[in-house]
Amino acid sequence: MTLSLSAQLSRTPRPVVALTAVVALVGLGAGACTDTSSGSSADTAAQATVTVTTTVTAQPEAADDPAVSVEVGSSGTTCFTRGMPRDIAWFDSQWKSTADLDEIGFRLVDGTGYRVIGSPVSIPPQNPGGAITSGGTIAWDTRSDFDDRFVVWSQRESTDLMATFAGQTGGLMFHLRMAPTTRRGDSPADLGTLEATWTQDGEQQTARAPVDQVLSTDPADCR
């Protein structure tokens, strides 16, 4: 099942990139603790709900008119009410490039309770250069459920040494391996900060957006 969100990339006068995202739940129920699991395997059936609308601002590190902006779609607590999969697909962020770049990279930093496996995958929208209005958090082995009318799943690509062109956009899918303490409910996973880095005119530049989202199996976190 796919979580749906509406996100728009926008820009404000230099040097700050303003990013706004609105979460819209479709088909998963309205409560933050809603049980949305189905099937017999927790690792393939555990689902999550997010019920927060948020506005985030990414602060590029060293550019007054950055070539890349990043956006995170939701915040709050993502609850796994019938067990958390060991491996999770987190598809809740987007990027946009306003220049041709030979290489760009994305990563999650300063997070706890998980580790990232490999480089994230970038998935283009059905409308080239547009925003992606779907996303969420599901078990890694069911990640193809994100193949819908909003993205072109067959054109996904690793962001390891990825090049971009001006006007290109994409959604980022991270492979998260959850820590045993997170899966047991001892403490939630804090996703930290989304970071994009690229080189332009011989200088390395960075854009960041906070990920104000935690993943939890503890019912107390979902009240």
Buried (B, 14 or more C-beta within 10 A) or exposed (E): BBBBBBBEBEBEEEEBBBBBBBBEBEEBEEBBBBBBBEEEEBBBBBBBBBBBBBEBBBEBEEBEEBBBBBBBBBBBBBBBBBBBBBBBBBBBBBBBBBBEBEEBBBBBEEBBBBEBEEBBBBBBBEEEEBBBBBBBBBBBEBBEBBBEEBBBBEEBEEBEEBEBEEEBBBBBBBBBBBBEEBBEBEBBBBBBBBBBBBBBEEEEBBBBBBBBBBBBBBEEBBE
